[in-house]
Amino acid sequence: MNICICGGGNLGHVVTGYLAAKKEYDVNLLTRHPERWSSTLQVFTPEGKTLEGTIHHLSANPADLIPQADIVLLCLPGYGIADTLKAICPYLRPQTAVGSIVSSTGFFFEAMDILSPMTTLFGFQRVPFIARLEEYGKSAHLLGYKPSLNIAIECGVRSEGCGMKLADTISEMFDTPVTLLGSHYEVSLTNSNPLLHTSRLYSMWHDWHEGMTYPVQNQFYSDWTDDASQLLMDMDKEFFRLLEVLPVTPGAIPSVLDYYESTDAASLTRKLRSIEAFKGLLSPMKKVGNAYVPDFQSRYFTEDFPYGLAIIHRLLHEHQIPCPHIDKVYNWGESILNSTL
């Protein structure tokens, strides 16, 4: 099977290396910087193993890779999805499935608008790996796995068992059980990064102003606070009011408290601080002299506000659902981006 990965960030490195290490696949990589990549990619696992895979072909030109692809998998930030879909569209075969490793930044909405209605689309509810880049184009760390994966599939060609066949293929690719969800809304809308990250950012820096600095670069999860947990829970309640009016199967998206096996703000804080794969992940900051300031150019801001939380915020207002906490966080994030970008 021929798989083309689009994108070379943290997840792009780990997914490419993980799949390339499996001999039954030809894995190609569409990247803006093929010259910076080695054809051999190493992925370091939590068990101390090193997976080593060979990338079959590297290119910045979709015409080189897309025509022979059976599966195209986007590992891209929200702002890169539409342009990439437009670039690959002319070269897609009718039987090629196109998916996104992150679905909460508008993938299904963009793909349905740009690609042929005959194209089969798929997306993950949560990413299969926690990933961190080691050396660009050469190595990366796979910090954590998911015990199971939830995906949504919209079959272009209505053939018998299309969704289940593709779900089985994805399960084999990632060596993980897959549950097929009932609607693309169930992966497009998530209380993961769009709520998880933005609630934490707001709790840390909503009172930040020009000239304000911090003595240390604190850890994003290991220094998590009860204030951030309470805000996340409040935003999650508003999020679930939206799910009640959309074609979403009850239980398809777990609440924040259910997902993290918590009962209140304090237990949620303890849980988030204790997750091994989250340890060592720093808050998005940059050094200025001997101090630190928030890095408003980081993907925590440029991804999770305009491409993650924005979708939830728009739908809440379209359905006239009150959402004071999401309004507060979203408006703050937009004001920061408008003043700094």
C-alpha positions as CSV (number, residue, x, y, z in Angstrom):
1,M,0.0,0.0,0.0
2,N,1.2,3.5,-0.9
3,I,0.7,6.2,1.8
4,C,1.6,9.8,1.3
5,I,2.1,11.9,4.4
6,C,1.7,15.7,4.0
7,G,3.5,17.8,6.5
8,G,6.7,17.7,8.5
9,G,5.9,18.9,12.0
10,N,6.1,16.8,15.2
11,L,3.3,14.5,14.2
12,G,4.5,14.4,10.6
13,H,7.9,13.1,11.7
14,V,6.5,10.4,14.1
15,V,3.7,9.2,11.8
16,T,6.0,9.1,8.8
17,G,8.7,7.2,10.7
18,Y,6.3,4.9,12.4
19,L,4.6,3.8,9.1
20,A,7.8,3.7,7.1
21,A,9.3,1.3,9.6
22,K,6.6,-1.2,8.6
23,K,7.8,-3.0,5.5
24,E,4.3,-3.6,4.0
25,Y,4.0,0.1,3.2
26,D,5.6,2.5,0.7
27,V,5.6,5.8,2.6
28,N,6.1,9.0,0.7
29,L,6.4,12.5,2.2
30,L,5.1,15.7,0.7
31,T,7.0,18.6,2.4
32,R,8.0,22.1,1.5
33,H,11.6,21.2,2.4
34,P,12.5,17.8,1.0
35,E,16.2,18.8,0.8
36,R,16.3,18.9,4.7
37,W,15.1,15.4,5.1
38,S,17.1,12.2,5.3
39,S,15.5,9.2,3.5
40,T,16.0,7.3,6.8
41,L,13.9,8.5,9.7
42,Q,14.3,7.4,13.3
43,V,11.5,7.3,15.9
44,F,12.4,6.8,19.6
45,T,9.6,5.0,21.5
46,P,8.6,5.2,25.3
47,E,9.9,1.6,25.6
48,G,13.4,2.7,24.7
49,K,13.3,1.2,21.2
50,T,14.3,3.0,18.0
51,L,12.1,2.5,15.0
52,E,13.9,3.1,11.7
53,G,12.0,3.6,8.5
54,T,13.0,4.4,4.9
55,I,10.9,7.1,3.2
56,H,10.2,5.9,-0.3
57,H,10.1,9.2,-2.0
58,L,10.4,12.9,-0.8
59,S,9.0,15.8,-2.8
60,A,7.5,19.3,-2.6
61,N,5.5,18.6,-5.8
62,P,2.2,16.9,-5.4
63,A,2.4,15.6,-9.0
64,D,5.3,13.4,-7.9
65,L,3.5,11.6,-5.1
66,I,-0.3,11.9,-5.1
67,P,-1.2,10.0,-8.3
68,Q,0.1,6.7,-6.9
69,A,-1.2,7.2,-3.3
70,D,-3.8,4.8,-1.9
71,I,-4.1,7.0,1.3
72,V,-3.1,10.6,1.7
73,L,-2.8,11.7,5.4
74,L,-2.5,15.3,6.3
75,C,-0.3,16.1,9.4
76,L,-0.8,19.8,9.1
77,P,-1.7,22.9,11.2
78,G,-5.1,24.4,10.5
79,Y,-3.7,27.1,8.3
80,G,-2.1,24.6,6.0
81,I,-5.1,22.4,5.2
82,A,-7.0,24.4,2.6
83,D,-3.9,25.2,0.5
84,T,-2.7,21.6,0.6
85,L,-6.1,20.2,-0.4
86,K,-6.1,22.6,-3.4
87,A,-2.6,21.5,-4.4
88,I,-3.3,17.8,-4.2
89,C,-6.8,17.8,-5.7
90,P,-5.9,17.7,-9.4
91,Y,-3.8,14.5,-8.8
92,L,-6.1,12.4,-6.7
93,R,-7.5,9.2,-8.0
94,P,-11.2,8.4,-7.3
95,Q,-10.3,5.5,-5.0
96,T,-7.7,7.5,-2.9
97,A,-8.8,8.2,0.7
98,V,-7.8,11.6,2.1
99,G,-7.6,12.1,5.9
100,S,-6.3,14.3,8.6
101,I,-4.4,13.4,11.8
102,V,-6.0,16.4,13.4
103,S,-9.7,17.0,12.6
104,S,-10.6,19.7,15.0
105,T,-9.2,22.6,12.8
106,G,-11.7,22.4,10.0
107,F,-10.5,19.5,7.9
108,F,-13.9,18.0,7.0
109,F,-15.4,21.4,6.3
110,E,-12.5,22.4,4.0
111,A,-12.3,19.0,2.3
112,M,-16.0,18.9,1.5
113,D,-15.7,22.3,-0.1
114,I,-12.5,21.7,-2.1
115,L,-12.3,18.0,-3.1
116,S,-14.6,16.0,-5.3
117,P,-17.7,14.6,-3.5
118,M,-16.5,11.2,-4.7
119,T,-13.5,11.4,-2.5
120,T,-13.6,9.3,0.7
121,L,-12.6,11.4,3.7
122,F,-11.5,10.3,7.2
123,G,-10.3,12.0,10.3
124,F,-9.1,11.2,13.9
125,Q,-11.0,12.4,16.9
126,R,-7.7,12.6,18.8
127,V,-4.1,12.2,17.5
128,P,-2.8,8.6,17.8
129,F,0.6,9.7,19.2
130,I,2.1,12.3,21.4
131,A,5.1,13.5,19.4
132,R,8.1,15.7,19.7
133,L,10.7,16.5,17.1
134,E,14.3,15.7,17.9
135,E,16.3,16.6,14.7
136,Y,14.4,18.0,11.8
137,G,14.2,15.5,8.9
138,K,16.0,12.8,10.8
139,S,14.5,11.9,14.2
140,A,11.6,12.3,16.6
141,H,10.2,11.0,19.9
142,L,7.0,9.1,20.1
143,L,6.1,10.0,23.7
144,G,2.8,8.2,24.1
145,Y,0.2,6.0,22.4
146,K,-3.6,6.0,22.6
147,P,-5.1,2.6,23.6
148,S,-7.8,3.0,21.0
149,L,-8.6,5.4,18.2
150,N,-12.0,7.0,17.2
151,I,-12.3,8.0,13.6
152,A,-15.0,9.4,11.3
153,I,-15.3,8.4,7.6
154,E,-17.3,10.0,4.9
155,C,-17.3,7.6,2.0
156,G,-17.4,9.3,-1.4
157,V,-18.3,6.2,-3.4
158,R,-21.0,4.4,-1.6
159,S,-19.8,0.9,-1.7
160,E,-20.7,-1.9,0.7
161,G,-18.6,-1.8,3.9
162,C,-16.4,1.1,2.7
163,G,-16.2,2.7,6.1
164,M,-15.4,-0.5,7.9
165,K,-12.7,-1.6,5.4
166,L,-10.9,1.8,5.7
167,A,-11.3,1.6,9.5
168,D,-9.6,-1.8,9.5
169,T,-6.8,-0.5,7.4
170,I,-6.2,2.4,9.7
171,S,-6.2,0.0,12.7
172,E,-3.5,-2.1,11.0
173,M,-1.5,1.0,10.1
174,F,-1.4,2.3,13.7
175,D,-1.5,-1.1,15.5
176,T,-4.4,0.2,17.5
177,P,-8.1,-0.8,17.8
178,V,-10.4,1.7,15.9
179,T,-14.0,2.7,16.6
180,L,-15.9,4.1,13.7
181,L,-18.0,7.1,14.7
182,G,-21.3,8.1,13.3
183,S,-20.6,11.7,12.0
184,H,-17.8,13.9,11.0
185,Y,-19.0,16.3,13.7
186,E,-17.8,13.8,16.2
187,V,-14.2,14.4,15.2
188,S,-14.4,18.0,13.9
189,L,-15.6,19.2,17.3
190,T,-13.4,18.3,20.2
191,N,-12.8,19.4,23.8
192,S,-9.2,18.4,23.4
193,N,-6.7,21.1,22.1
194,P,-9.3,23.8,21.3
195,L,-10.5,23.9,24.9
196,L,-7.6,22.2,26.8
197,H,-4.9,24.5,25.4
198,T,-6.9,27.8,25.3
199,S,-8.2,27.5,28.9
200,R,-4.6,27.0,30.1
201,L,-3.3,29.9,28.0
202,Y,-6.0,32.2,29.3
203,S,-5.5,31.2,32.9
204,M,-1.7,32.0,32.6
205,W,-1.7,35.2,30.6
206,H,-5.1,36.9,30.4
207,D,-3.6,39.7,32.5
208,W,-0.4,40.0,30.5
209,H,0.5,43.4,29.0
210,E,3.4,44.8,27.0
211,G,6.5,45.0,29.1
212,M,5.4,42.2,31.5
213,T,8.0,39.4,31.9
214,Y,8.2,36.1,33.8
215,P,11.4,34.8,35.6
216,V,11.0,31.2,34.3
217,Q,9.4,29.2,31.5
218,N,6.9,27.2,33.3
219,Q,5.7,23.7,32.3
220,F,2.4,23.6,30.4
221,Y,0.9,20.5,32.2
222,S,3.1,19.8,35.2
223,D,2.4,23.3,36.5
224,W,-1.3,23.2,35.6
225,T,-3.6,25.0,38.1
226,D,-7.1,24.6,39.5
227,D,-8.1,27.9,37.9
228,A,-7.3,26.4,34.5
229,S,-9.2,23.2,35.4
230,Q,-12.3,25.1,36.4
231,L,-12.3,27.2,33.3
232,L,-11.8,24.1,31.1
233,M,-14.7,22.4,32.9
234,D,-16.9,25.5,32.4
235,M,-16.0,25.7,28.7
236,D,-16.7,22.0,28.4
237,K,-20.2,22.4,29.7
238,E,-21.0,25.0,27.0
239,F,-19.4,22.8,24.4
240,F,-21.8,19.9,25.4
241,R,-24.8,22.2,25.0
242,L,-23.7,22.6,21.4
243,L,-23.4,18.8,20.9
244,E,-27.0,18.4,22.0
245,V,-28.3,20.2,18.9
246,L,-26.0,18.6,16.4
247,P,-26.1,15.0,14.8
248,V,-23.6,13.7,17.4
249,T,-24.2,10.3,19.0
250,P,-24.5,10.6,22.8
251,G,-21.2,9.4,24.4
252,A,-19.2,9.7,21.1
253,I,-17.3,12.6,22.6
254,P,-16.4,12.1,26.3
255,S,-16.6,15.0,28.7
256,V,-13.3,16.4,30.0
257,L,-14.0,14.9,33.4
258,D,-14.8,11.5,31.9
259,Y,-11.8,11.5,29.6
260,Y,-9.4,12.3,32.3
261,E,-11.1,10.2,35.0
262,S,-11.7,13.2,37.3
263,T,-14.6,14.5,39.4
264,D,-13.8,18.2,40.0
265,A,-11.2,20.9,39.3
266,A,-8.7,19.6,41.9
267,S,-8.7,16.0,40.7
268,L,-8.5,17.2,37.1
269,T,-5.4,19.3,37.9
270,R,-3.8,16.3,39.6
271,K,-4.6,14.1,36.6
272,L,-3.1,16.5,34.1
273,R,0.0,17.1,36.2
274,S,0.5,13.3,36.5
275,I,0.4,12.2,32.8
276,E,3.8,10.9,32.0
277,A,3.7,11.8,28.3
278,F,2.9,15.4,29.2
279,K,5.9,15.9,31.6
280,G,8.6,18.2,30.4
281,L,6.3,20.0,27.9
282,L,7.0,23.7,28.3
283,S,4.6,26.6,28.0
284,P,4.9,28.6,24.7
285,M,7.3,31.3,25.7
286,K,10.4,33.0,24.4
287,K,13.4,34.4,26.2
288,V,13.9,38.2,26.3
289,G,17.1,39.1,28.1
290,N,17.1,37.1,31.3
291,A,13.3,36.7,31.5
292,Y,10.5,35.2,29.4
293,V,7.3,36.4,27.7
294,P,4.5,34.5,26.0
295,D,5.2,33.4,22.5
296,F,2.1,34.5,20.6
297,Q,3.5,33.1,17.3
298,S,3.4,29.5,18.7
299,R,0.8,27.1,17.4
300,Y,-0.9,27.1,20.7
301,F,-2.2,30.5,19.6
302,T,-2.1,30.5,15.8
303,E,-3.7,27.1,15.6
304,D,-6.0,26.6,18.6
305,F,-7.8,29.9,18.5
306,P,-8.5,30.7,14.8
307,Y,-8.8,27.1,13.6
308,G,-9.9,25.2,16.7
309,L,-11.9,27.2,19.1
310,A,-13.2,29.5,16.3
311,I,-15.3,26.6,14.8
312,I,-16.9,25.8,18.2
313,H,-17.5,29.5,18.9
314,R,-19.1,30.1,15.5
315,L,-21.4,27.1,15.8
316,L,-22.5,28.1,19.3
317,H,-23.5,31.5,18.1
318,E,-25.2,30.1,15.0
319,H,-27.4,28.0,17.3
320,Q,-27.8,30.9,19.7
321,I,-26.4,29.0,22.6
322,P,-25.1,31.2,25.5
323,C,-21.4,30.5,26.0
324,P,-19.9,33.3,28.3
325,H,-16.7,31.3,29.2
326,I,-15.9,30.4,25.6
327,D,-16.7,33.9,24.5
328,K,-14.3,35.3,27.1
329,V,-11.4,33.0,26.1
330,Y,-12.0,33.2,22.4
331,N,-12.3,37.0,22.4
332,W,-9.1,37.3,24.5
333,G,-7.2,35.0,22.1
334,E,-8.4,36.9,19.0
335,S,-7.5,40.2,20.6
336,I,-4.0,38.9,21.3
337,L,-3.6,37.6,17.7
338,N,-4.9,40.8,16.2
339,S,-2.5,42.9,18.2
340,T,0.6,40.8,17.7
341,L,0.4,39.2,14.2
